Amino acid sequence: TEDEVWTDDNGCFKVNSRYSGSAWMWVKYESSRIKIRGTKGGFASIWQWAFPVKDYVGRLKGPRFNNISVNYEMWSEEGSTAHLYWGAATVNNANHDFHEYAAADGINGPKTQLDVYVGKGDRYGYALMSGQNFFAQSTGVILGAVTGVILAAVTWWAGPFQPLIALIGWAGVQAYLPDVHVGINFRSSSGVKGLAYHEFAHASHYTKAGDDFWGALVAGETFANGHGNSSSTNAGIISLCESWAEHIGMTYEARKYGGNTLQELEETRNESANHIPIGVYHDLIDNVNDPNFACDRPVDGVAGACGPINDAATGFTNAQMFSVLDGATTSPTVFRNRLTASSTPTVVTQVNNLFNSY
């Protein structure tokens, strides 16, 4: 006889049946909200890339089965089972956090049963969502490119799947690409969760913006081999999506762990010069006209430029901002104009001054 039950938000579960003798127990990282895949270090069977992470807890002797505790502690060896299970558990918890925070903020949660891959050897993430179709339609162009840049970008998306590519080829790997990838090579839960919140913010945005919009984002970041710059193909979409996800990710990390993450938002201008205005959403919400300069993030170890932020705008909410993040909002400028379409002239001027500071 097999029983399958789900843990609640505290990780507790109950099998409402009576048994005696022995029982065998597994923990599987799959629910109606999320499916988490990942592999251990070294070569793993093709099935490990295809199916949710599953941990065999062991054989339990009856007749009483209660107070069963399964803990996934911090890992010590990269690619070990401890690393995989801890990372999967942390990403699962982050997904539940995100649903809770998103509901409180009045924004969408990610789609039903988000397919997530946890990468044991990296600290980056991405949210392909329906953008997987871009690869299916463009494989010949990408693999035949002589520039090397586009091919390198594909390798970036498929980095965690290199052993699988060697086994079955790029065309076969496309079926294994997830909605979301989250790197778990961190030594803290906050590190994994901060990245996961960012990627789940993308997954939330996707539910509002739709397939065509997301395909344009994935195409833009593929040809830019990352986030690109203000001259990249689809730079407006990249700038909008990455800044929004960073805002939500850092906001939720602060909500979970406290610390100085919100202050970092206050002091951050763009990710790079005139591209990806990370701090602007926080400035639209708060009522603080910070007298200090805000700075662009360092690029390759070189400090970013700094400047004053004219932040008289205030009172906007995450729900208001999310409401205009549909497929028609294709740049920060379009976002600004749609957000203030019904505002007073004074508010429009305040918001324009804020955006011009970026």
Secondary structure, DSSP 8 states (H G I E B T S, - for coil): --------TTS-----S---SEEEEEEE-B-SSEEEE---SS---HHHHHS--EEEEEEEE-S------------SSTTSHHHHHHHHHHHHHHHHHHHHHHHHHT-----TTEEEEEETT---EEE-GGGHHHHHHHHHHHHT-SSSHHHHHHHHHHGGGHHHHHHHHHHHHGGG--SEEEE---SSHHHHHHHHHHHHHHHHHHHHH-HHHHHHHHHHHHHTTSS--TTSTTHHHHHHHHHHHHHHHHHHHHHHH-TTHHHHHHHB--SBTTB--TTHHHHHH-----SS-EE---BTTB---EE----------HHHHHHT-STT--SHHHHHHHHTTTS-HHHHHHHHHHHHT-
